[in-house]
Amino acid sequence: MADTLPDRLALDPRSPFHDAAILARGIGIRFNGQERTTVEEYCVSEGWIRVAAGRSLDRRGNPMTLKLKGEVVPYFLDTVAADK
């Protein structure tokens, strides 16, 4: 597997941007210089992340999300652990 992350990645398996192999490896997201652990989806080129909006659910039972804009830096968790 290559060490490059996709430009856009989603946790939802119904999304066309979902990649189970990459997600199984472990992804970390740094958003505006802060580690974020609640990211549902991200896009590096457009500069946004989607995070759950509390415990709210839509009519299909999926979590409601907010789109936050800023600098997005994804990384693999296993390479960070190997560096330490």
Secondary structure, 3 states (H helix, E strand, C coil): CCCCCCCEEECCCCCCCCCHHHHHHCEEEEECCEEECCEEEEECCCCEEEEEEEEEECCCCCEEEEEEECCEEEEEHHHHHHHC
